[in-house]
Amino acid sequence: MTKKKTLKFDLYVWFITGAGLTLLFLWSLEADISWEMGKSLVFWASLVLIAELFSVSLPYGGSVTLGFPLIYATFLTEGPVIGVWVASFASLTELKKGKKADVKKILFDCGQFTISVSGAWLVYKNTGGVIIKSVLSTNILSLSLAALSYFVLNSFIVSCAIAFQRRSSVIDMWSNNFRWAAPNYLAQTPLGFLMALIYRQISWWGVTFIMFPLFIAYWAYKLYMDMRREHLSAIQALATAVEARDPYTEKHSQRMAEYAMAIAREMGLSIYSAEVIRYAAILHDIGKIGVADSILSKGNSLTLEEWDQIKKHCIIGAEIVKRIDSLTDASKIIYHHHERYDGKGYPNGLKGEEIPLGSRIIAVVDAYDAMTSRRPYREALSKEEAIAELKRCAGKQFDKKVVEAFLRVLERDAT
């Protein structure tokens, strides 16, 4: 991360922290301290601390936990003062890391939780909501808008932080990262409301029974995200299997994925598009599994027949990958990653913008990594020599815009 980006991120973190702690202080001034208030605070804070220990990491940073329905139930039954304090306790789960706990993260989480609860309460109150005493005192519109406000504020604040860290668009980060969390919040909202009613009309111990459905929801969501991670691991395993046949291409796909992702983001592509290109980069040579070892490891020039076999690897690779429904877009990129910008590539001889952008990106990083890696028939070129070759071939073999974006990435990584 550059100094400019680091400064922007740090300023944002301290702004949210300062704003949140200020709100926490202002709400505390309204507190009517009593024994009952203390018992309620300890009860809800204890449950929130337990719930926050069960977190599921999101695809691009951040996480979702079981804390929302408890925080929601707290401000519905106790109002904003205890609500913000209970929410702020959720930030203390970072302490479970011991010496590795990040104080700045604790303060930021405290700030964003306080802002989210404050915003949700103000929406709730100004749309007719009151502290819940019974079913008759509920207002469905207010309940719904309060839950929605909390989710939007909480997810947007976190999205901004991640976006500043990753040099991404805030809206892009929010839509791609937290769309996975939206169903989780929708499912937890009725549970939070039910907790509030049970707490008021039955007893505190009744609330603990509602924790069980929460843990089931957590398990289901965690299972989904684990399957997603295993999906990527399987993809990487396929690429590793191909690379194991040739010691000269060890970790080639890993470097390709990092470069391709960086170029995609540099060119302003969405997180989803960049992720598709990343998958394609990992699997771009999977088709070589259908090419004989004697051809792949040959130390001298290939015959025309052997060269024709090599050319088939992008077609074979695309056929393999497109059988996985979630990788259909990646398979098209793999199919065309040996096209040339001047139309002299293969397999279809596409030219210029006819070639998918992902394929043009992979063509550049594939060439660079090949040039800077040792091969059986030559030594590796220096970084400077490889860059000079990319510049020479820009507009002919490679898309000039992609080359320029890649050079910016290399220059930034070098500083």
N, C-alpha and C positions, 0 to 999 in steps of 0.2 A: 504494500500500500504506500502510495506517495505521501510526502509530508502534507501536501494540500488536502488530500483525502483524509489523512489521519486527523488533521486539525478540524475539518468539517465534522467528522465522526465524534471527536472528543467534545466539541462545542455543543453538538446535539445532545449527547449523553448528559452533559452537565446542565443543559437547559431543562431537559425533562426531569432530571433529579431535583433541580432547584424549584421548578414549578410544582412538582409533586409534594415535596417536603413543605413548601409554603401552604399548599392546600391542606395538608395534614395538620399543620399548626393552626390554621384558621378554623378548621372543623373542631379541633380540640378545645378551642376557646368556648365553643357552644356546649361542651360536655357538662352534664349534670351528674357528677361523680356520686355513685351509690354502690352498695353491696350487690344489688341486682345487676347493675351495669357490669361490675367486675366479673360476676359469674357468667354472664352472657358472653363477655369478651373472651374469657378463658375457654369456654365450651366451643364456640365457633372457631376461635384461633387454633385450638388443638386439632379439630377436624380438618381445617384448611392445611395445616402443616403436614398432616398425614397424607392428605390427598395430593399435595404438591410434590410429594416424593415419587409419585407414580407419573412419570412424564414420558411422552413419545416424541422423538425428534422429528421435525419436519424436513422435507427434501432439501431445502436451501438455507437451513439455519432456523434457530428458534425451536420451540416445542409447544405441545399442548398437554394439559394436565387435567386432573379431576377437580381442580379447585373452583372452577367457575360456578357450578350450582350452589356450592356452599357460600361463596361470596355473595351470590345473588340472593340466596335465602336470608343471609345476614342483614343486608340493607332493607329487605322487604319487611323483616320483623323488628329490627332494632333501629333503623334509620341510618343516616349517612355517617355519624360520628363513629359508632362501633363498626360500621361497614368499611370505612377507610382504614381503620386500625387493623381489623381482621385481614383485609386484603394486603396490607403492608407486611404482615407477618409471613405471608407466602414467600416473600423475597428471601427469608432466612434459610430456606432449604439449600441455598448455595453453600452454607456452612458445612454441609455433609461432606464436602471435599476436603475438609480439614485445612491444612496449610496451603492447599492449592485454591482455596476459596478466593474469588475476585471481589474485593470490597466495592469497586466501581460498579460491577454488575449488580451487587446487592442494592446499592443506592439507586441505580437506574430502574431496577425492577420495582423497588418501593415507590419510586416516582410514577412509573407508568401505571401501576396498579391503583394508586391513589387518584390519578387523573381519570382513569377508566371508570372507577366507582363513582367519583364526583359527577362526571358527565352523565352516567346512567341514572343517578339519583335525580339530577336536575330535570332530565327528560321525564322521568317517572312522576315527579311531583307536579311539573307544569302541564302534564296531560291528564291530571285528575287522580293520580295514584296516591294512596295513603298507606301508613304503616298497617300491615295486615293483622287483623284481630280474628277474623272469621272469613268464610267463603263470601258472605254478603258484602264484605268491604273491598272485594277485589274488583279490578277494572282490567279487562282482558287487553284493551288497546294499550294502556299504560304498561302493563306487564310485558307485552310483546316489544314495544318500543324501547323499554329500558334494557331488555336483554340484547336487542339489536344494537343499541348505542354502545353498550359495554364491549360487544364483539368488535364492532367497527373501530372504536377508539383503541382498544387493546392491540388488535392485529395491525392497525395502521401505524401506531407508534413503534412497534417492534419491527415492522416492515421497513420503516424509514432507517432504523439503526442498521439492519442487515444490508439494505441498499447502499448506504454510505460506505459500509465496509467492503462491499463487493463491486462497487462502481456500477450499480445497476439502477434502472428506473424504479422509483418507489411503487408506482401503479403496477408495473410489470411484476415486481417482486411480490406485491400483495396478491395479485390475481393468480399467480402460479404457485405460490407457497401456501397461502391460507385458504385456498378453495378446498384443500384437503381437510382443513379444520372446521369449515362451516357446518357440515353435517354433524360433527361432534358437538358443537355448541347448540344446534337445533335440538338434538336429542337430549341434551342435559338441561335445557330450560324448563321443561315441565317437571323434571325431577327436583330442580331448585324450588319451584313453586310448591310442589308437594311437601318438601321438607319444611318450608315456611308454615304451611297449614298444620302439619303434624306437630310441629314445635309449639304452635299457639293453642291447638285444640286437644292435643293428647299429652305429650311430655317430651322432654329432651331425649329420653332413651329411644323414642319412636324414630327419631331422625337417623339413629345409627343403623336401623334396618334398611334404610334407603341407600346406604353406602354400598350394599351388595350389588344392586343393579348398576351402580357406577363402576364398580370393578369389572363387571361383565362387559360394559361399554369400552372400558380401557383395554381389556384383553382383546376384544374384537378389532379395535383401532390399531393396537400394537401389532397384531397378527397381520393386518393389511400392510402396514409400513415395513414389517420384517420381510414379507413376501416381495415387496418392491425392491428392497436392498438385495435380497437373494437373486432377484431377476438380473440386477446389474452384475452381481458376482458371477452368475452363470455366463453372462456375456463375456466378462473378462477372462473366465476360465477357457472359453472357446478360443479366444485370441491367444492365450498363453499356450494352448495345445498346438496351434499352428507355429508359433515362434519357437517352440521347443525343437522343431525339426531343423532349425537353422540358428546356430549360436551367434551369427552376425546380426541377427535382427532381435536380439533379446531386449525386452522392454520397449520395442519400437512402437507398439500400439499405445502403450501408456504415455509415451512422449507425444505421440500424434494427438491423443485425446486432449492433453493439456494445451498444446499449441492451438488446435482447432477450436476448442472452447474459448480460449483467450481472443482469437481473431474474431469469432462470431460476436462476442460481447463488445469488442473494439469497434465493430462495424454497426453496432446498435441493434442487433437481432434480439428477439425476445428470449427469455430464459428457456421456454419450451423449444424454440427453434435451435438454440445453442445446444440444448441437451440432445436433440435428435442428431445433430452433427457430431456431437461427442460419441454417441453410440456408433455412428457410422465410421468414425475414425478408429474406434477400438476394433471394429470388425471388418475394416476395409480389405484386409488380406485373407479373410476366412476362406475365400475360394481357392487359395493355394493348397488346401487340403486335397483338392482334386488334381493336383499337378505332381508328376513324379519327382521323387527326391533327387534323382540323377540330373534332372533339369534345373531344379532350384539351387543345387549346390555345385553346379558346373563352374569350373574355374576359368574357362576360356569362352570365346564367342559362341553364341547359340546359333544353330542352324535355323533356316526358315520354318521348318516343321516344329522345332522346339519353341521358337518364338510364337508361333500360332497357338501352341499349348499354353504358354504363359499368358497370352492375351485373353484366354478364356476364363482366367481366375476371377475377373470382376463380374462376369455373367454368372458363374457358378456361385460366387459369394452372394450375389443379389437373390438368387433362387433359394439358397439356404435361409437367408435372413428373412425374406418376405413370408416364410411359413409361420413366423412369430407375429401375431396380429399387431402387437404394440410397436413393431419395428418396420412396418410397411414403408413409412417415409424414409427411414434410414436405408432401406434396401435400394431405393431409387438413387440415393446419393452414391452408394457403393457401386451400382451398375455403371455410373458415368464418371467415376473418379479418375479415369485415365483419358478422358477427353481433353483436347487442347483448345486454348482460346482461339487459335487461328484455324480450327477445324480439321487439323491433321492427326487428331487422336483417335482412340477406339473406345467402345465397339461401334458407335453410330456416327462418328465424324461430326458431332455437333459443334457449333461455333458460337463464340461470344456468350451473350445472355441466354442462348438456348440451353446452355449447360446449367444444371441446378447450382445455386450458389454454394451449397454445402459441398458439392463435388469440386468446385473451383477452389474452395478453401483447402480441402484435403489434398488436392493436387500440389498446392504450394508447400504445405507442411511435409508431405510425403517426400517431395524432392529435396527439401532442406535437410530432413533427417537422414535421408539416404546419402546425401553428399557429405554430411558431417559424421557418418558412421563408417567404420572399416568394412570392406568387402573382400572376398577371396581374391578378386582380380585387381584391387587397388587399395591404397591407404586412404584414410579419411581426409577430407579437405578441411581447412581451417574455417572458422566462423566467417571471417572476412571474405575468403574465397567463395564460400557458399552464397553469401549475401550479394557479392558482385555478380554471380551467375543468375541469381533471381532477378536482379535489376536488369541484366542484359536480356533476359527472356520475358520480362514483363511486357504485356501487350501482344506477345506472340504465343509462347507456350502457356503463359499464365495470365490471369486477370490482373491488370495493373493495380486496381483498387485493393484487391486482396493482398498483393505483394506489399503495398504501402502500409496497409493495416498491420501486416505481420512484422514489418520492420519497426513500426512504432511499439509493438509488443516486445520485440527483442531489445529495443533501446530502453524501454521502461524497466525491463527485468535486469538490465545491466547496471542500472543506477541504484 
